């Protein structure tokens, strides 16, 4: 005969299953909210926010260096922090925001190297700045490294080195840090910008697949390359990577908008002399269009003239126009 005081095992089992289901539901709800919150892209920044003096009277290079520091700090301290090296949910399940972070980081790396190799040096035989020698490799640590070293700690070390450079740059009594606002220095950085934008526009255009003519050796009859490639090639971005390329482009253009605004300040004299201010403003305007809000819950990949939108082609159009304007600006700086 069963003991009337003993618990009903079936009832206990149902009770535990209910509690387990409620716990899983609560966990997934929290994860979903965090994924939505952390997936929000940062708004555009004020490039003069960290400038010690009025932007119009700031020392040459202060706005550019301060903007670079701001962008890296935003990369690390935005909603959810830095997500590219997360190994646990919800960061582990996000892919669009890490792609955005990588786009920002690519531009940070390019500008830091330009600071080290061009902007801070008067000529090829001049000595590198000690703090920029430290900052440059810090930002080239693998962006997915989460321990030994952690990417965030290395990037923060790079920020500290940039701040030391800025402090010496703005200290009239010290005077051993330099920033040379010259047309040739600006052109050298714009060459890198042009290549980055060109690569992004090609990858975005490949969302629908294209048969492209091989132009690798065009214009040079005596040129050769390591391996032969066919005259026509089918280029198509893998379906699962389309949104990653899109958000990488969003991140790269977001950072580039700030850097161009900074160049507009620090290179004002050079741009005025070449009558190139309007050209730079047009590049910025084209890039700002890439930051328009995306109202679709997914990145659509319709055919070029199909019923559905193709967000990659729209983004690629703005970037291609900006890239063409960068080419024109470089020519103007060289010949204007």
Secondary structure, 3 states (H helix, E strand, C coil): CCCCCCCCHHHHHHHHHHHHHHHHHHHHHHHHHHHHHHCCCCCCCCCCCCCCCCCCCCCCCHHHHHHHHHHHHHHHHCCCCCCCCCCCCCHHHCCHHHHHHHHHHHHHHHHHHHHHHHHCCCCCCCCCCHHHHHHHHHCCCCCCCECCCEHHHHHHHHHHHHHHHHHHHCCCCCCCCCCCCCHHHHHHHHHHHHHHHHHHHHHHHCCCCEEEECCCCCCCCCCCCCCCCCCEEEECCCHHHHHHHHHHHHHHHHHHHHHHHHHHHHCHHHHHHCCCHHHHHHHHHHHHHHHCCCCCCCCCECCCCCCCCEHHHHHHHHHHHHHHHHHHHHHHHHHC
